[in-house]
Amino acid sequence: MGTWWTEIVPLMTDKQFKENFRIKRSTFDDLVRIVGPHISKQDTNYRAAIPVQKRIACALYILGSTCELRAVSNLFGIGINTAGILLHDFCDLMIDLFLHKLIKFPTTDAEIRETIQGFFTKFDYPSCLGSLDGTHIQIKPPLGAEPDYYNYKKYHSVIMLATVNSDLLFTYINVGAPGRCNDSSVYSRCTLYDVVRNSIYNNYYIIENNVKICAHLIADSAFGLHSTLLKPYSERSNMPKEECLFNYRLSRARSTVERAFGTMKNRFRCVHKKMDYDINNSIKIIKAVAIMHNICIMSGDYSDLDWDQPNPIYKKQMFNSQTAHGNLVRQALTAYFVKNPL
């Protein structure tokens, strides 16, 4: 038992290593170097401590696979409970070390300008602070609260609300809202809702038809329209061409958040299936996976093509709330797109 780790893994090609641990060897080595001092344990009189490389590799294997802990424990030659402890220790550490350092919404002048420029360069979309969306992750619901976590897709879940920049990096995450909630209600109760209304973002704008188009988020129709959050026009027959154009241009830029969710779930498959942990541990694992997603992108460790499988598309609950000023800003941006074709 455990010969897979001691005898097979050292002989793996780089491709085989990434298939099993979902990250490149160089990314793994960086993790060991940075995280190792915080996760290492001392030998005792009764047993030798599990080496740092093995501790991290075991956690990554669990995050990247659909295996039960029993199978993982056999591969690494450790107990089932030990495998679970290694996973949770790793996730706790990743959150403590990196959550607020690597998942950071743009608030400084340099961060705001870089984010806006990224969307403009890649998608010809101006004044964008990020693409916003929510995704459902299947979980074992808390006893007695099953109805709260039963979502419109007909399974129990928690919601991960996130913003993403043009590089597919998560810049904000909110994890744990019960699946019964809709994306818009989760957004209206989270800190991001107030952050984007800060007057600092009014300093970053373009003007079209005498209307200021200030820095804003973009989202789908599940959210309410506001000058700080623009969404598509409602789909209907005989839509004006300019509204169709706006929807297309917004959709191109907004695809970043869908791609980020898809890449994260297909790389770290533990969040692509039902998570059989208690609710607090599930939330912790999801946060750690989001951090690992960012680490991979920052390291140039991109997902393999065969991991980029599309996620199932569900008809979302629409939210028709809008403000007059939000509608005015959307009309001005529509005029901008008409004047500035791709």
N, C-alpha and C positions, 0 to 999 in steps of 0.2 A: 504494500500500500504506500502510495506517495512517490513511486518511481517515475511517474509522469513528470513531476516537477524537477526531480533530481537528475533524471537521465534523458528525458525527451525534450523538454523545453530548451536546455542548453544547445541542442543540435538543430533547433528550428531555424529555418531561413527567416529573413526579415519579413517576408510576406506571411509566413505561417505564424510568426509572433504577433503580427498585427491582427490576423484573423482571430486569434485566441484571446488576446488582451485588448484589442480594439484601439490600440495606440502604437505608434512607432517605437522601436527600441530607444531611439534618441530621446523621445518624450518621456519614456519610462525612466531612463537614466537621470534625466533632469528632475523628475519627481522624487526619485530616491535621494538625490543630492539635496534637494530643498526640504523635503518632508521628513527624510530619514532621521535627522537629529531630534525631531519632535515625537517620533513614533517608535523609536527603538526602546527595547526593554533589556534589563539586566538579567544575567543568569542567576539562578538561585541554587541552593544546596540540593534541591530536588529535581530540577530539570533545566535544560538549556533553553534560553529565550529563542523564540522564532526570529530568524534573521529579517532585517528590514525589507530586503528585496522580496522575500516570500510573503511577508505581511501585505505589502502593497499589491503584489501580483495576485494574491488570493482575492483581495477586495475588488480589483479591476476585473477579474474573471467573473465574479458574481454580478457586477454591474453590467458587464457586456454580454451576458449569456442568459438563457432561459432555464438553466439547470437548477435543480433543487440543491439545497445546502448539503444533502447527503452525498450527492455525486461530486460536489466540489471538495468535500472533506476527504473523499477517497483519492482524488487526483493529487491533493497536496499532502496527504498523509497526516491529517489533523482531525480532531473531533468535530462533530457537527456544531456543537455549541461554540467551539473555538472559531470556526469559520464565521459564524454570526458575529462574534465579538470583533474579529478582525475587520469585518465590513463596517460595523458601526463606529469603531475607533477611527477608521480611515475617513468616513463621512463627517464625523464630528470635527476632525482635524482640518479637513478641507474647508469646512464652513468657518471655523475659527480663524484660519490663516488667510483665506482668500475671498470670502463672500463679498465684503465691502470694498475690497481692493480690486477685484477683477470684474465684478458686476456693478458698474457705476454709471448712473445716469449723467449726461453732460450738464455740468453746472458752471464750470469756469469758462472764461472767454475762449480759451484755446480749444477746450473740449466741444463747446457749442459750434464753433466755426468748423472744426474738423468733421463733426457729424453732419452738418448741413452740406459741406463741400462733398462729402462722400456720396450722399444721395444725388446731388446735382451732377457730379462727374459720371456716376454709373447709370443713372436713370433719368437724367434731365428733369429732375423734380426739385423745385426750390424750397428753401425754408423748412426742411423736414428734420425734426428732432428724433424720429424713430418710428418704426412700424409696430403697432400694438395689436395683440390678439391673445386669445386664451385657448388652451388645449386641455382636454380631459385625460386623466391618467387613472386607470382602473385600480381600485384598492379594495381591501377588506374593510367594510364599514364598521364603525364602533357599534357595539351592542346597544340596542335601544334607539339608535339614531339612523337606522337603515333608510327610512323615507327621505331624510334630508340629503343623503348622498346618492340617491337614485336619479340619474340624469335623463335628458330627453333622448339619449341614444340607447336607453334601456339597460344600463348597467350602473354599478356603484362607482363613484369616482371623486377625486378632488380636482380642482381647477388650478392650472398653472397659468397665471396672467403674466405676460412678458412684453417688453419692448426690445427691439433688435435694431442694430445700426446697419449700414450698407455692407459691412463685412460679415454679416450674420452673427455678430457677437451680441449676447444678451447684455443689455444695459440696465435692465430692471426686471426683477421677478417678484411675484407674490404667489406663494404656494399654500394651498390648504383649504380654500373656500369649498364648501360642500357642493357636489356635482349638481344639485337641484338649482343652484343659483345660475343666473345668466351673466355673461361676460360684462355687460354694462353695469349691473348692480355691483359686481365685484370691483370694477374700476372706480365707481363713484364713492366707494368706501375705503379705497387704498390711499397711501400717502402720495402716490404719483399724481392723483387727481388734483391735489393742491399745488404740487411742485410745478406742474406745467402752467399754472395760472400765475406764477410769480412774474412780476413786472420786468424782471431781467430779460426775459425772452422777447419782450416788445422791442428790444434794441436790435434784433436781427430780423430784417424784413425786406421784402421787395414791394413796390407800389405798382398796381395795375388798375386803370380806370379810377384813379384817385382813392383807391382802397388799399390800406396797408395789409399785406399778407405776412403776418408775423410768424415766427418759428412755431411749429405745431406738430402734433402726432398725426399719423394716418392709420385708419382702421377700416374694418368692413361694416356691413349694415347692421351688425349686432350692437353697435354703439350709437350713442346720441351725437348729433351734429353740434359742434361748437367751434368757435374761432380757434381754439387750441387743439381741436381734434376734428379732422375732416374725414368724411366717408363718402362712398359713391352715391350718385343719384339713384333713386329707386328704379329698378328695372321695370319697364312697361312697354307695351306695343307703341310703335311710332315715336320712340324717343328722339328728341332733336339730336342732330349729328354732334353738336358741340358737347352735349351731355355724355354721349357715348365715348367721345374722345377723352373727356375728363376721367370717366370710369376706367378707361384703358390705361391712361397715364398713371393714375393712382394705383391701379392693380399691379403694374410693373414694379413700382417701388415697394408696394405692400407685400409682394411675394417673399421678401426677405424673411419675414417672421414665420411664414409657413415653411420655408425651406429650413430655417433654423430648427423648428420643432421636428421636422422630418428627419434631419440629419442627427439630431440628438437622440431621437427614439430608435433610429436604425443602428446607430453606433452602440448605444448603451441600452441593450434590449430588455433589461430588467424593468424599464418604464414603458415597454411596448406590450407587456402582458399584465395580468392581474398581479398586483403586489401583495404578497401574503404576510405582511408585517402589520404590527399595530399602527394606528394612524400617525402617531408622532414620528415613528421610525420611517414610515413611508415618505412623509414630508421631508425629513432630513435627507433621505436618499435622493429624492428628486432635486433638492437644492445642490447636493454634491455633484450630481450628474450635470446640472447646468454649469457649474463651475468647471468641471472637466471638459465640457463642450468648448468653453471659452479658452481654456488652456491649450486644447488641441489646435484651435484656429490661430491663436497667437503664436504657436510653435510651428505653424505651417504644416501641421499634421492633419491633412484634409481627409474626409471620408472617402472610402473606395466607391467606385461607380455602382457596384452591385449592392451597396448599402443604401443607395438613394432611391428606395422604393417609395412610391407615393402613399401617403396615408389615406384611409377611406374618407370620402367626402360626405358630410352629412348636411342636411338642410338646417341651418341655424335659426334660432329665434331672432326675429328682426326687432329693432328698436327704433321707433319713428320720431323720438324726441329731437327737436332742433331749436336753435335760437336764431333770431332774425339776423344778428351780426354774423353768426356762423354761416348762414345761407349767403349773406353778402360776400363774405370772404371766398366761399366756394365758387360763386359766380365770377368773382374777379380772377381767381386762379384758372377757371375755365377759359376766360378771355385770354389769359396769358398763354395757355396751351394752344389756342387757335392761332395766335400770333407767332408762336415759337414751335413749329412742328419738329418732329424728330428728324 
